[in-house]
Amino acid sequence: MPLLAIPFPAIDPVAISIGPFAIRWYALAYIVALLIGWRYCLALAGRPPGLVGRQDVDDFLVWATLGVVLGGRIGYVLFYKPGYFALHPLEALYVWHGGMSFHGGAIGVTVAIVFFTRARRIPLLAFSDIIVEAIPIGLFFGRLANFVNGELYGRPSDVAWAMIFPNGGPVPRHPSQLYEAACEGALLFLLLFAAERLGWRRRPGLVTGLFLAGYAVARMSGELFREPDVQLGYLVMGTTMGQLLSIPLLLAGIAVIVWIRRTRPS
């Protein structure tokens, strides 16, 4: 272990406080991500192939918010701490304490997209192609919020940039939240941006498949540096819950891309 490790920056988890009213960085990250993602989706809706209207994107914002929050929280409860919340069911409502599952949020948003597109009679895959391009924005801000909260830290490490986290003991660890912000957020956004510029949305579903596969690879790679959840530890063959939950996304993403490429363009 290094003789000197980078100390964890003492950042107040409360971003804004006015009397009894307080907004935490965790909540602020979700708010900012949703607003930026919404504006980005509006811009994408104005580009070819023009299968989705800007008004549809506007109206989906509420649906997306409910899908992310409800799905993310329910997923965390079911995937990561089912035993604990079975004994403390009311704490499942304490979203401000943290604890959100991306995979649960993905399920929630998927359900929202399916019902919304059916109600509006708009192409499902064309709409999902637009929505998934904005998701890395939320992942980027969400992982930064994880870092500020000092949660989901990495495994012990002797790299020069190892950091001692307040809740991680005296051992220097990987700042894995920053790795994930870079890979799941910035790099995945650039990958989808490149696909957008190359005209992948002209074949509805290709961008959605790329996102699913790209996120799965980024998440499974990031989990190699992240400390497993203490209540779960390592699972089958040394994998983590995040890696196991990402396998179906990887397979689904590859299947969607193969299926779209084999079908005749409309």
Buried (B, 14 or more C-beta within 10 A) or exposed (E): EEEEBEEBEEEEBEBEEEEEEBBBBBBBBBEBBBEBBBEBBBEBBEEEBEBBEEEBBEEBBEBBBBBBBBBBBBBBBBBBBEEEBEEEEEEBEEBEEBBBBBBBBBBBBBBBBEEBBEEBEBBBBBBBBBBBBBBBBBBBBBBBBBBBBBBBBBBBBEBEEBBBBEEBEEEBBBBBBBBBBBBBBBBBBEBBEEBBEEEBBBBBBBBBBBBBBBBBBBBBBBBEBBBBBEEEEEEEEEBBBBBBBBEEBBEBBBEBBEEBEEEEEE
